[in-house]
């Protein structure tokens, strides 16, 4: 398990240099066969991440700067990220920080966490959220967030479906680690296939996606179907025991 804590006083904002470092971290995580699940969170108990460092922007750093592997925050555009990622949102989560959280597969939030897309007030566009959010939650709620910058608390985030669980602040990381441990016991090749199918099927019709799966045209599916783990899963079920996954 990998824990990534964004610790950049005072508010955990991300500038281009920080984003490039984050991209290296997530690329290494993706490519390390010993790591199967990651948790992302922010340092302290006030800010998860407010997104783009507007002080850096005021000093001339543009929105089209080199943010490194994986784009802004190092995760949301990283190709072939086929491992589970959990976001433990420990406070203010807005702008690019909200987009960073949306790049995770599961979002846990502290009771005091808040969410917003305030880019409208600073004269820029929440680009990744404009692509992702209307596909994740009801269209009109997503558009309200994008067009007004309105803040949502954790409870409303759970109501609209982008927050999976809410926990007391002092329990948040324990719950995130427990979930990560649960995922770490699971089949890594199946996780990879799930993530690739979900990601690639988003732009396909149902039948086109199913055809690619059955024809083994997704690399992760092809690997899974010829794997020892596929056979181990069937044997474990037949023998009424827990499977032992090897990732091969």
BALOBA-1460 file (C-alpha; in Angstrom, 3 decimals):
// residues 248
<rec num="1" residu="x" x="0.000" y="0.000" z="0.000"/>
<rec num="2" residu="x" x="1.161" y="3.519" z="-0.815"/>
<rec num="3" residu="x" x="0.080" y="6.611" z="1.111"/>
<rec num="4" residu="x" x="0.544" y="9.948" z="-0.632"/>
<rec num="5" residu="x" x="0.138" y="12.995" z="1.616"/>
<rec num="6" residu="x" x="0.098" y="16.410" z="-0.039"/>
<rec num="7" residu="x" x="1.954" y="18.581" z="2.462"/>
<rec num="8" residu="x" x="2.539" y="22.051" z="1.088"/>
<rec num="9" residu="x" x="1.827" y="24.819" z="3.606"/>
<rec num="10" residu="x" x="-0.260" y="26.787" z="4.004"/>
<rec num="11" residu="x" x="-3.123" y="25.211" z="2.102"/>
<rec num="12" residu="x" x="-1.725" y="22.258" z="0.102"/>
<rec num="13" residu="x" x="-2.112" y="24.096" z="-3.200"/>
<rec num="14" residu="x" x="-0.386" y="22.569" z="-6.224"/>
<rec num="15" residu="x" x="2.028" y="24.446" z="-8.474"/>
<rec num="16" residu="x" x="3.684" y="23.011" z="-11.583"/>
<rec num="17" residu="x" x="6.818" y="21.809" z="-9.788"/>
<rec num="18" residu="x" x="4.771" y="20.012" z="-7.140"/>
<rec num="19" residu="x" x="2.577" y="18.456" z="-9.809"/>
<rec num="20" residu="x" x="5.620" y="17.103" z="-11.626"/>
<rec num="21" residu="x" x="6.850" y="15.472" z="-8.413"/>
<rec num="22" residu="x" x="3.397" y="13.991" z="-7.836"/>
<rec num="23" residu="x" x="3.426" y="12.596" z="-11.359"/>
<rec num="24" residu="x" x="6.677" y="10.783" z="-10.643"/>
<rec num="25" residu="x" x="5.195" y="9.307" z="-7.470"/>
<rec num="26" residu="x" x="2.087" y="8.005" z="-9.211"/>
<rec num="27" residu="x" x="4.007" y="6.730" z="-12.224"/>
<rec num="28" residu="x" x="6.282" y="4.765" z="-9.892"/>
<rec num="29" residu="x" x="3.229" y="3.440" z="-8.050"/>
<rec num="30" residu="x" x="1.647" y="2.335" z="-11.331"/>
<rec num="31" residu="x" x="4.793" y="0.505" z="-12.400"/>
<rec num="32" residu="x" x="5.764" y="-1.090" z="-9.081"/>
<rec num="33" residu="x" x="4.494" y="-4.694" z="-8.919"/>
<rec num="34" residu="x" x="4.846" y="-4.675" z="-5.120"/>
<rec num="35" residu="x" x="2.273" y="-1.891" z="-4.694"/>
<rec num="36" residu="x" x="-1.380" y="-2.620" z="-5.387"/>
<rec num="37" residu="x" x="-3.416" y="0.217" z="-3.810"/>
<rec num="38" residu="x" x="-2.836" y="3.879" z="-2.939"/>
<rec num="39" residu="x" x="-4.382" y="6.402" z="-0.561"/>
<rec num="40" residu="x" x="-4.196" y="10.123" z="-1.304"/>
<rec num="41" residu="x" x="-4.833" y="12.749" z="1.353"/>
<rec num="42" residu="x" x="-3.760" y="16.194" z="2.534"/>
<rec num="43" residu="x" x="-1.634" y="17.183" z="5.509"/>
<rec num="44" residu="x" x="-3.346" y="18.746" z="8.501"/>
<rec num="45" residu="x" x="-7.039" y="18.834" z="9.262"/>
<rec num="46" residu="x" x="-8.182" y="21.917" z="7.347"/>
<rec num="47" residu="x" x="-7.187" y="21.421" z="3.714"/>
<rec num="48" residu="x" x="-7.265" y="18.379" z="1.483"/>
<rec num="49" residu="x" x="-6.281" y="20.491" z="-1.510"/>
<rec num="50" residu="x" x="-7.621" y="23.775" z="-2.917"/>
<rec num="51" residu="x" x="-6.184" y="23.013" z="-6.343"/>
<rec num="52" residu="x" x="-4.027" y="25.271" z="-8.470"/>
<rec num="53" residu="x" x="-1.634" y="27.568" z="-6.616"/>
<rec num="54" residu="x" x="-3.041" y="30.973" z="-7.599"/>
<rec num="55" residu="x" x="0.012" y="32.715" z="-6.131"/>
<rec num="56" residu="x" x="2.118" y="30.865" z="-8.675"/>
<rec num="57" residu="x" x="-0.425" y="31.843" z="-11.311"/>
<rec num="58" residu="x" x="-0.167" y="35.489" z="-10.279"/>
<rec num="59" residu="x" x="3.598" y="35.191" z="-10.703"/>
<rec num="60" residu="x" x="3.120" y="34.065" z="-14.296"/>
<rec num="61" residu="x" x="2.652" y="30.305" z="-14.121"/>
<rec num="62" residu="x" x="0.044" y="29.535" z="-16.766"/>
<rec num="63" residu="x" x="-2.721" y="26.956" z="-16.793"/>
<rec num="64" residu="x" x="-0.899" y="25.348" z="-19.733"/>
<rec num="65" residu="x" x="2.338" y="24.849" z="-17.774"/>
<rec num="66" residu="x" x="4.175" y="21.536" z="-17.769"/>
<rec num="67" residu="x" x="2.441" y="19.597" z="-14.982"/>
<rec num="68" residu="x" x="4.379" y="16.430" z="-15.699"/>
<rec num="69" residu="x" x="3.340" y="12.807" z="-16.024"/>
<rec num="70" residu="x" x="-0.345" y="12.408" z="-15.391"/>
<rec num="71" residu="x" x="-1.202" y="16.075" z="-15.860"/>
<rec num="72" residu="x" x="-2.267" y="18.321" z="-12.984"/>
<rec num="73" residu="x" x="-1.810" y="16.501" z="-9.685"/>
<rec num="74" residu="x" x="-0.001" y="13.653" z="-11.375"/>
<rec num="75" residu="x" x="-2.966" y="11.295" z="-11.479"/>
<rec num="76" residu="x" x="-5.929" y="12.345" z="-13.571"/>
<rec num="77" residu="x" x="-4.287" y="11.923" z="-16.995"/>
<rec num="78" residu="x" x="-1.817" y="9.160" z="-16.144"/>
<rec num="79" residu="x" x="-2.159" y="6.458" z="-18.782"/>
<rec num="80" residu="x" x="-2.834" y="2.842" z="-17.800"/>
<rec num="81" residu="x" x="-3.416" y="3.569" z="-14.118"/>
<rec num="82" residu="x" x="-4.940" y="0.167" z="-13.407"/>
<rec num="83" residu="x" x="-4.628" y="0.042" z="-9.616"/>
<rec num="84" residu="x" x="-7.223" y="1.184" z="-7.053"/>
<rec num="85" residu="x" x="-6.801" y="4.646" z="-5.551"/>
<rec num="86" residu="x" x="-8.645" y="5.881" z="-2.450"/>
<rec num="87" residu="x" x="-9.023" y="9.588" z="-1.671"/>
<rec num="88" residu="x" x="-9.250" y="10.417" z="2.045"/>
<rec num="89" residu="x" x="-10.618" y="13.970" z="1.949"/>
<rec num="90" residu="x" x="-9.679" y="15.571" z="5.240"/>
<rec num="91" residu="x" x="-10.933" y="19.125" z="4.732"/>
<rec num="92" residu="x" x="-11.417" y="21.755" z="2.040"/>
<rec num="93" residu="x" x="-11.468" y="20.085" z="-1.368"/>
<rec num="94" residu="x" x="-12.029" y="22.496" z="-4.208"/>
<rec num="95" residu="x" x="-10.989" y="23.405" z="-7.726"/>
<rec num="96" residu="x" x="-8.152" y="21.244" z="-8.966"/>
<rec num="97" residu="x" x="-8.111" y="19.548" z="-5.577"/>
<rec num="98" residu="x" x="-11.645" y="18.325" z="-6.186"/>
<rec num="99" residu="x" x="-10.559" y="17.165" z="-9.638"/>
<rec num="100" residu="x" x="-7.647" y="15.335" z="-7.992"/>
<rec num="101" residu="x" x="-10.089" y="13.588" z="-5.628"/>
<rec num="102" residu="x" x="-12.347" y="12.695" z="-8.575"/>
<rec num="103" residu="x" x="-9.347" y="10.903" z="-10.098"/>
<rec num="104" residu="x" x="-9.535" y="8.361" z="-7.283"/>
<rec num="105" residu="x" x="-11.792" y="5.326" z="-7.469"/>
<rec num="106" residu="x" x="-13.304" y="5.672" z="-3.999"/>
<rec num="107" residu="x" x="-13.727" y="8.877" z="-1.962"/>
<rec num="108" residu="x" x="-13.911" y="8.851" z="1.834"/>
<rec num="109" residu="x" x="-14.580" y="12.181" z="3.513"/>
<rec num="110" residu="x" x="-14.195" y="13.582" z="6.995"/>
<rec num="111" residu="x" x="-17.396" y="14.956" z="8.473"/>
<rec num="112" residu="x" x="-16.127" y="18.537" z="8.087"/>
<rec num="113" residu="x" x="-14.953" y="18.143" z="4.461"/>
<rec num="114" residu="x" x="-16.335" y="20.595" z="1.907"/>
<rec num="115" residu="x" x="-16.330" y="20.575" z="-1.887"/>
<rec num="116" residu="x" x="-16.575" y="23.254" z="-4.572"/>
<rec num="117" residu="x" x="-15.492" y="24.324" z="-8.041"/>
<rec num="118" residu="x" x="-14.789" y="28.046" z="-7.503"/>
<rec num="119" residu="x" x="-12.880" y="28.560" z="-10.770"/>
<rec num="120" residu="x" x="-15.793" y="30.609" z="-12.102"/>
<rec num="121" residu="x" x="-14.864" y="33.313" z="-9.566"/>
<rec num="122" residu="x" x="-11.226" y="33.458" z="-10.613"/>
<rec num="123" residu="x" x="-11.845" y="33.723" z="-14.330"/>
<rec num="124" residu="x" x="-10.820" y="30.244" z="-15.384"/>
<rec num="125" residu="x" x="-12.440" y="26.921" z="-16.192"/>
<rec num="126" residu="x" x="-12.517" y="23.763" z="-14.103"/>
<rec num="127" residu="x" x="-11.477" y="21.787" z="-17.151"/>
<rec num="128" residu="x" x="-11.233" y="18.223" z="-15.828"/>
<rec num="129" residu="x" x="-14.361" y="18.660" z="-13.685"/>
<rec num="130" residu="x" x="-16.262" y="19.961" z="-16.711"/>
<rec num="131" residu="x" x="-15.494" y="16.648" z="-18.406"/>
<rec num="132" residu="x" x="-15.885" y="14.301" z="-15.429"/>
<rec num="133" residu="x" x="-18.533" y="15.650" z="-13.106"/>
<rec num="134" residu="x" x="-21.625" y="15.685" z="-15.390"/>
<rec num="135" residu="x" x="-20.934" y="11.981" z="-16.042"/>
<rec num="136" residu="x" x="-20.638" y="11.145" z="-12.341"/>
<rec num="137" residu="x" x="-23.551" y="12.990" z="-10.729"/>
<rec num="138" residu="x" x="-26.872" y="14.460" z="-11.922"/>
<rec num="139" residu="x" x="-26.254" y="16.900" z="-14.756"/>
<rec num="140" residu="x" x="-28.025" y="19.829" z="-13.143"/>
<rec num="141" residu="x" x="-26.114" y="19.487" z="-9.874"/>
<rec num="142" residu="x" x="-22.816" y="19.316" z="-11.746"/>
<rec num="143" residu="x" x="-23.721" y="22.390" z="-13.786"/>
<rec num="144" residu="x" x="-24.763" y="24.277" z="-10.680"/>
<rec num="145" residu="x" x="-21.381" y="23.572" z="-9.112"/>
<rec num="146" residu="x" x="-19.528" y="24.576" z="-12.273"/>
<rec num="147" residu="x" x="-21.565" y="27.715" z="-13.004"/>
<rec num="148" residu="x" x="-21.961" y="29.096" z="-9.480"/>
<rec num="149" residu="x" x="-19.042" y="27.761" z="-7.444"/>
<rec num="150" residu="x" x="-21.469" y="26.709" z="-4.699"/>
<rec num="151" residu="x" x="-19.980" y="24.782" z="-1.760"/>
<rec num="152" residu="x" x="-21.278" y="21.335" z="-0.755"/>
<rec num="153" residu="x" x="-20.671" y="19.605" z="2.550"/>
<rec num="154" residu="x" x="-19.736" y="15.940" z="2.842"/>
<rec num="155" residu="x" x="-23.310" y="14.857" z="3.460"/>
<rec num="156" residu="x" x="-24.520" y="16.459" z="0.231"/>
<rec num="157" residu="x" x="-21.549" y="14.981" z="-1.610"/>
<rec num="158" residu="x" x="-22.656" y="11.548" z="-0.425"/>
<rec num="159" residu="x" x="-26.253" y="12.286" z="-1.437"/>
<rec num="160" residu="x" x="-25.184" y="13.070" z="-4.996"/>
<rec num="161" residu="x" x="-22.902" y="10.056" z="-5.132"/>
<rec num="162" residu="x" x="-19.344" y="11.343" z="-5.355"/>
<rec num="163" residu="x" x="-18.575" y="10.627" z="-1.686"/>
<rec num="164" residu="x" x="-18.675" y="6.939" z="-0.752"/>
<rec num="165" residu="x" x="-18.390" y="7.194" z="3.024"/>
<rec num="166" residu="x" x="-18.247" y="9.878" z="5.731"/>
<rec num="167" residu="x" x="-16.191" y="9.388" z="8.883"/>
<rec num="168" residu="x" x="-15.204" y="11.407" z="11.956"/>
<rec num="169" residu="x" x="-11.977" y="13.255" z="11.224"/>
<rec num="170" residu="x" x="-9.997" y="11.257" z="13.758"/>
<rec num="171" residu="x" x="-11.130" y="7.996" z="12.117"/>
<rec num="172" residu="x" x="-10.706" y="8.956" z="8.474"/>
<rec num="173" residu="x" x="-7.229" y="7.545" z="7.851"/>
<rec num="174" residu="x" x="-7.921" y="4.404" z="9.885"/>
<rec num="175" residu="x" x="-10.970" y="3.740" z="7.717"/>
<rec num="176" residu="x" x="-9.026" y="4.487" z="4.536"/>
<rec num="177" residu="x" x="-6.261" y="2.092" z="5.579"/>
<rec num="178" residu="x" x="-8.759" y="-0.610" z="6.477"/>
<rec num="179" residu="x" x="-10.333" y="-0.292" z="3.038"/>
<rec num="180" residu="x" x="-6.884" y="-0.322" z="1.410"/>
<rec num="181" residu="x" x="-5.981" y="-3.481" z="3.321"/>
<rec num="182" residu="x" x="-9.198" y="-5.083" z="2.105"/>
<rec num="183" residu="x" x="-8.376" y="-4.172" z="-1.495"/>
<rec num="184" residu="x" x="-4.789" y="-5.359" z="-1.070"/>
<rec num="185" residu="x" x="-6.132" y="-8.847" z="-0.358"/>
<rec num="186" residu="x" x="-7.986" y="-8.859" z="-3.674"/>
<rec num="187" residu="x" x="-6.988" y="-10.013" z="-7.175"/>
<rec num="188" residu="x" x="-4.732" y="-7.386" z="-8.794"/>
<rec num="189" residu="x" x="-5.270" y="-8.675" z="-12.328"/>
<rec num="190" residu="x" x="-9.034" y="-8.347" z="-11.914"/>
<rec num="191" residu="x" x="-8.638" y="-4.802" z="-10.568"/>
<rec num="192" residu="x" x="-6.570" y="-3.927" z="-13.628"/>
<rec num="193" residu="x" x="-9.192" y="-5.373" z="-15.976"/>
<rec num="194" residu="x" x="-12.016" y="-3.538" z="-14.191"/>
<rec num="195" residu="x" x="-10.226" y="-0.209" z="-14.387"/>
<rec num="196" residu="x" x="-9.290" y="-0.568" z="-18.042"/>
<rec num="197" residu="x" x="-12.782" y="-1.664" z="-19.055"/>
<rec num="198" residu="x" x="-14.468" y="1.163" z="-17.125"/>
<rec num="199" residu="x" x="-12.066" y="3.746" z="-18.513"/>
<rec num="200" residu="x" x="-12.162" y="2.641" z="-22.140"/>
<rec num="201" residu="x" x="-15.860" y="1.770" z="-22.269"/>
<rec num="202" residu="x" x="-16.834" y="5.312" z="-21.327"/>
<rec num="203" residu="x" x="-16.475" y="6.362" z="-24.963"/>
<rec num="204" residu="x" x="-17.987" y="3.177" z="-26.460"/>
<rec num="205" residu="x" x="-21.412" y="1.728" z="-26.987"/>
<rec num="206" residu="x" x="-22.299" y="-1.171" z="-24.710"/>
<rec num="207" residu="x" x="-22.043" y="-3.705" z="-27.529"/>
<rec num="208" residu="x" x="-18.704" y="-2.398" z="-28.785"/>
<rec num="209" residu="x" x="-17.279" y="-2.648" z="-25.281"/>
<rec num="210" residu="x" x="-18.638" y="-6.166" z="-24.800"/>
<rec num="211" residu="x" x="-17.220" y="-7.226" z="-28.156"/>
<rec num="212" residu="x" x="-13.782" y="-5.999" z="-27.149"/>
<rec num="213" residu="x" x="-14.004" y="-7.874" z="-23.864"/>
<rec num="214" residu="x" x="-15.121" y="-11.182" z="-25.371"/>
<rec num="215" residu="x" x="-12.488" y="-10.907" z="-28.114"/>
<rec num="216" residu="x" x="-9.856" y="-10.180" z="-25.482"/>
<rec num="217" residu="x" x="-8.939" y="-6.887" z="-27.118"/>
<rec num="218" residu="x" x="-8.280" y="-5.172" z="-23.795"/>
<rec num="219" residu="x" x="-4.692" y="-6.032" z="-22.764"/>
<rec num="220" residu="x" x="-5.613" y="-6.472" z="-19.106"/>
<rec num="221" residu="x" x="-8.477" y="-8.824" z="-19.952"/>
<rec num="222" residu="x" x="-6.236" y="-10.886" z="-22.220"/>
<rec num="223" residu="x" x="-3.660" y="-11.212" z="-19.428"/>
<rec num="224" residu="x" x="-6.339" y="-12.099" z="-16.874"/>
<rec num="225" residu="x" x="-7.953" y="-14.827" z="-18.956"/>
<rec num="226" residu="x" x="-4.623" y="-16.679" z="-19.354"/>
<rec num="227" residu="x" x="-3.483" y="-16.135" z="-15.776"/>
<rec num="228" residu="x" x="-2.792" y="-18.437" z="-12.860"/>
<rec num="229" residu="x" x="-5.071" y="-16.189" z="-10.796"/>
<rec num="230" residu="x" x="-8.047" y="-16.923" z="-13.048"/>
<rec num="231" residu="x" x="-7.560" y="-20.644" z="-12.466"/>
<rec num="232" residu="x" x="-6.876" y="-20.102" z="-8.750"/>
<rec num="233" residu="x" x="-10.177" y="-18.272" z="-8.320"/>
<rec num="234" residu="x" x="-12.127" y="-21.178" z="-9.793"/>
<rec num="235" residu="x" x="-10.202" y="-23.760" z="-7.776"/>
<rec num="236" residu="x" x="-10.630" y="-21.833" z="-4.524"/>
<rec num="237" residu="x" x="-14.376" y="-21.608" z="-5.099"/>
<rec num="238" residu="x" x="-14.647" y="-25.315" z="-5.850"/>
<rec num="239" residu="x" x="-12.518" y="-26.208" z="-2.826"/>
<rec num="240" residu="x" x="-14.384" y="-23.774" z="-0.542"/>
<rec num="241" residu="x" x="-11.270" y="-21.913" z="0.555"/>
<rec num="242" residu="x" x="-9.870" y="-18.407" z="0.255"/>
<rec num="243" residu="x" x="-7.931" y="-17.817" z="-2.961"/>
<rec num="244" residu="x" x="-4.232" y="-17.008" z="-2.922"/>
<rec num="245" residu="x" x="-3.599" y="-14.344" z="-5.528"/>
<rec num="246" residu="x" x="-0.194" y="-14.105" z="-7.189"/>
<rec num="247" residu="x" x="-0.816" y="-11.375" z="-9.736"/>
<rec num="248" residu="x" x="0.171" y="-13.605" z="-12.609"/>
